[in-house]
């Protein structure tokens, strides 16, 4: 990774730090650390008992990203390539938008709902994350 790319990555992590801290607090309370990847993304797995386990089961959530923290509902989550790619896309969205990401995500859902569409499936951020699941998809390139 060249110097400019490192600076941009670090800037993104600093910009997203408030969101990442929230994700880390939630994960540390209700999940166990599975791994840290080469990009510095923290991968957690929900503990089998507790409110977060109930929540992900109740709403059929496979994983979610809050900042640079990805929390999976099942032990095999971090090994599901499509799921990891999807959640990495959300991490990248947060690195670019920082603390603006959560309210913008919510507004995108409300926009789709106001148009009679599905607030999750049709959400702009989710559409982009699903596209990232496909091999060969190029995420936002900050530096060539």
Residue pairs with C-beta under 8 A, 6 or more apart in sequence:
1 9
2 143
4 143
5 142
5 143
8 142
8 143
9 39
9 40
9 95
12 95
12 96
12 98
12 142
13 20
13 40
13 68
13 95
15 95
15 98
15 99
16 67
16 68
16 94
16 95
16 98
16 99
16 101
17 67
18 67
18 98
18 99
19 66
19 67
19 94
19 98
19 99
19 101
19 102
20 66
20 67
20 68
20 69
20 94
21 67
22 66
22 67
23 42
23 65
23 66
23 67
23 68
23 69
23 71
24 42
24 67
24 69
26 52
26 66
26 69
26 71
27 33
27 42
27 44
27 66
27 69
27 71
29 52
30 46
30 47
30 50
30 51
30 52
30 53
31 44
31 45
31 46
31 47
31 52
31 71
32 44
32 45
32 47
33 42
33 43
33 44
34 43
34 44
34 45
34 72
34 78
35 43
35 78
36 42
36 43
37 43
39 88
39 91
40 68
41 68
41 69
41 70
41 88
41 91
42 68
42 69
42 70
43 70
43 72
43 77
43 78
43 84
44 69
44 70
44 71
44 72
45 71
45 72
45 73
45 74
45 75
45 77
45 78
46 52
46 53
46 56
46 71
46 72
46 73
46 74
47 53
52 71
53 73
55 61
56 62
56 64
56 73
57 73
61 73
62 72
62 73
62 74
62 77
62 80
62 83
63 70
63 71
63 72
63 73
63 77
63 83
63 86
63 87
64 70
64 71
64 87
64 90
65 71
65 87
65 88
65 90
65 91
65 94
66 94
67 91
67 94
68 91
68 94
68 95
70 78
70 84
70 87
70 88
70 90
70 91
72 78
72 83
77 83
78 84
82 133
83 133
85 132
85 133
85 137
86 129
86 130
86 132
86 133
87 129
88 132
88 139
89 128
89 129
89 131
89 132
89 139
90 125
90 129
92 139
92 140
93 101
93 125
93 128
93 129
94 101
96 140
96 142
97 104
104 125
105 123
105 125
108 123
108 124
108 125
109 119
109 120
109 123
110 119
112 118
112 119
112 122
112 123
113 119
120 126
131 137
132 139
